[in-house]
Amino acid sequence: MQTFEWLVIGAGPAGIASVGQLLDKGIPATAIAWLDPEFKVGEFGTKWRSVSSNTTVALFLKFLDFSPSFDFAACPHHYPLQSLDPQQTCSLHLAAEPLQWVTDRLCQKVNAIKGHAQRLSLKQRHWQTDLGSTTIRARNIVLAIGAEPSLLTYSSPALIPIDIALDQQRLSNHCDTNDTVAVFGASHSAIIVIRHLLAAGVKRVINFYHGALKYAMPLEDWILFDNTGLKGDTAIWARAHIDGEIPKNLTRVWSNTANIEQYLPECTKVVYAVGFKRKHLPITGLDEFSYNNKCGIIAPGLFGCGIAFPEVTTDPLGNIESKVGLWKFMNYLDKVVPLWLKYGA
Ligand SMILES: Cc1cc2nc3c(=O)[nH]c(=O)nc-3n(C[C@H](O)[C@H](O)[C@H](O)COP(=O)(O)OP(=O)(O)OC[C@H]3O[C@@H](n4cnc5c(N)ncnc54)[C@H](O)[C@@H]3O)c2cc1C
């Protein structure tokens, strides 16, 4: 049994930001445990490495520079990210490289433990999780556990997982020129997948969508559709090829029962780009737990952040959006961690 004041579960961008923020706000490194199976910058640093970012290089650099506990100013390496035009987007692996350096640095400071929490429970005002060989107890836990792709339930055709479809190289090993591929969705990910499939030379792509494409639009001091709109290179391509001249081998159909019954049987493969859902981590006594989406509180001493527990805000026009992205996680944690310090179990 190991007991800590704080346990951060997950070492993706949100877990990295959480550890940095706890240290910045004065929690001693020895009082913090950090749990992750790999410490490889989460899904951001593993599954999505080759995806073109929807945020600018400047925001990744802001994230790296924000927390004094990251020591990024003292980093001896100069990463390719730091030489890019700050206003451009980039491949996510370029942001993952310095984040890996920050992770390794933080692992030297706090108690980094490799493992996967299967369940949480509350005993005598301490949260605890059993890792098999050891049990970790903590007065407070931050869940930064990430999300997994949502799926639809059609039994055929064969599924190409979204992480493969978002990686041009891996995708070309999963489809060929005889394939007609169904793509469900019209988000940033869906557009990248359609683009990759067309570049891979598949026979035909059938895109099942709901609603017009949305584009993020920078205004004076805020961005319309900041969290839901297409950005960067992907937006430029979509304007030219989806809202512009549709490629001959791309068919776009409204995603309703009649169209699905008509077109899906023609498809040999399918990609679902229909969003993400929080990873499952059961909590004894809290079967259907929710979180406060303005401050991340789940229960006393139990908090959530990152893509699994995003802040929900209303823009100046009244549109409600979940704020997902590295800089947004950091900004949010800077605001809510002082609250968390007072809301222990
Ligand atoms: C395709 C795609 C592109 C994106 N592009 C951008 C972008 O350009 N810019 C941007 O800012 N954001 C982007 N995002 C959004 C967001 O920044 C990423 O999703 C990011 O990975 C979320 O970070 P996270 O730390 O919340 O989750 P993750 O990166 O998923 O990390 C979660 C970590 O928690 C671990 N974990 C989960 N459960 C447990 C458990 N029970 N015990 C121990 N460890 C556990 C996982 O193994 C993982 O290491 C993108 C997202 C996607 C899906």
PDBQT file of the ligand as one rigid body, heavy atoms in Angstrom, charges set to zero:
ROOT
HETATM    1  C1  LIG A 401      -7.438  12.688 -34.173  1.00  0.00    +0.000 C 
HETATM    2  C2  LIG A 401      -7.232  13.746 -33.138  1.00  0.00    +0.000 A 
HETATM    3  C3  LIG A 401      -6.542  14.915 -33.433  1.00  0.00    +0.000 A 
HETATM    4  C4  LIG A 401      -6.352  15.899 -32.471  1.00  0.00    +0.000 A 
HETATM    5  N1  LIG A 401      -5.657  17.027 -32.789  1.00  0.00    +0.000 NA
HETATM    6  C5  LIG A 401      -5.418  17.945 -31.828  1.00  0.00    +0.000 A 
HETATM    7  C6  LIG A 401      -4.652  19.115 -32.124  1.00  0.00    +0.000 A 
HETATM    8  O1  LIG A 401      -4.254  19.357 -33.231  1.00  0.00    +0.000 OA
HETATM    9  N2  LIG A 401      -4.401  19.993 -31.127  1.00  0.00    +0.000 N 
HETATM   10  C7  LIG A 401      -4.857  19.797 -29.866  1.00  0.00    +0.000 A 
HETATM   11  O2  LIG A 401      -4.558  20.611 -28.996  1.00  0.00    +0.000 OA
HETATM   12  N3  LIG A 401      -5.610  18.719 -29.578  1.00  0.00    +0.000 NA
HETATM   13  C8  LIG A 401      -5.909  17.801 -30.518  1.00  0.00    +0.000 A 
HETATM   14  N4  LIG A 401      -6.677  16.711 -30.224  1.00  0.00    +0.000 N 
HETATM   15  C9  LIG A 401      -7.435  16.685 -28.967  1.00  0.00    +0.000 C 
HETATM   16  C10 LIG A 401      -6.697  16.285 -27.705  1.00  0.00    +0.000 C 
HETATM   17  O3  LIG A 401      -5.649  17.169 -27.430  1.00  0.00    +0.000 OA
HETATM   18  C11 LIG A 401      -6.182  14.862 -27.763  1.00  0.00    +0.000 C 
HETATM   19  O4  LIG A 401      -7.285  14.005 -27.884  1.00  0.00    +0.000 OA
HETATM   20  C12 LIG A 401      -5.386  14.463 -26.511  1.00  0.00    +0.000 C 
HETATM   21  O5  LIG A 401      -4.801  13.202 -26.755  1.00  0.00    +0.000 OA
HETATM   22  C13 LIG A 401      -6.246  14.376 -25.259  1.00  0.00    +0.000 C 
HETATM   23  O6  LIG A 401      -5.385  14.259 -24.176  1.00  0.00    +0.000 OA
HETATM   24  P1  LIG A 401      -5.767  13.450 -22.863  1.00  0.00    +0.000 P 
HETATM   25  O7  LIG A 401      -4.572  13.544 -21.994  1.00  0.00    +0.000 OA
HETATM   26  O8  LIG A 401      -7.074  13.907 -22.381  1.00  0.00    +0.000 OA
HETATM   27  O9  LIG A 401      -5.988  11.923 -23.363  1.00  0.00    +0.000 OA
HETATM   28  P2  LIG A 401      -4.988  10.859 -24.003  1.00  0.00    +0.000 P 
HETATM   29  O10 LIG A 401      -3.990  11.483 -24.887  1.00  0.00    +0.000 OA
HETATM   30  O11 LIG A 401      -5.862   9.818 -24.606  1.00  0.00    +0.000 OA
HETATM   31  O12 LIG A 401      -4.211  10.221 -22.760  1.00  0.00    +0.000 OA
HETATM   32  C14 LIG A 401      -4.871   9.434 -21.793  1.00  0.00    +0.000 C 
HETATM   33  C15 LIG A 401      -3.848   8.566 -21.093  1.00  0.00    +0.000 C 
HETATM   34  O13 LIG A 401      -4.479   7.958 -19.955  1.00  0.00    +0.000 OA
HETATM   35  C16 LIG A 401      -4.102   6.600 -19.889  1.00  0.00    +0.000 C 
HETATM   36  N5  LIG A 401      -5.130   5.868 -19.168  1.00  0.00    +0.000 N 
HETATM   37  C17 LIG A 401      -6.442   5.701 -19.516  1.00  0.00    +0.000 A 
HETATM   38  N6  LIG A 401      -7.085   4.969 -18.616  1.00  0.00    +0.000 NA
HETATM   39  C18 LIG A 401      -6.182   4.648 -17.661  1.00  0.00    +0.000 A 
HETATM   40  C19 LIG A 401      -6.254   3.875 -16.463  1.00  0.00    +0.000 A 
HETATM   41  N7  LIG A 401      -7.401   3.303 -16.070  1.00  0.00    +0.000 N 
HETATM   42  N8  LIG A 401      -5.130   3.722 -15.720  1.00  0.00    +0.000 NA
HETATM   43  C20 LIG A 401      -3.958   4.310 -16.107  1.00  0.00    +0.000 A 
HETATM   44  N9  LIG A 401      -3.845   5.064 -17.238  1.00  0.00    +0.000 NA
HETATM   45  C21 LIG A 401      -4.937   5.224 -18.008  1.00  0.00    +0.000 A 
HETATM   46  C22 LIG A 401      -4.004   6.186 -21.342  1.00  0.00    +0.000 C 
HETATM   47  O14 LIG A 401      -3.247   4.983 -21.462  1.00  0.00    +0.000 OA
HETATM   48  C23 LIG A 401      -3.318   7.413 -21.945  1.00  0.00    +0.000 C 
HETATM   49  O15 LIG A 401      -1.923   7.300 -21.823  1.00  0.00    +0.000 OA
HETATM   50  C24 LIG A 401      -6.880  15.720 -31.173  1.00  0.00    +0.000 A 
HETATM   51  C25 LIG A 401      -7.593  14.549 -30.884  1.00  0.00    +0.000 A 
HETATM   52  C26 LIG A 401      -7.766  13.576 -31.854  1.00  0.00    +0.000 A 
HETATM   53  C27 LIG A 401      -8.537  12.350 -31.499  1.00  0.00    +0.000 C 
ENDROOT
TORSDOF 0
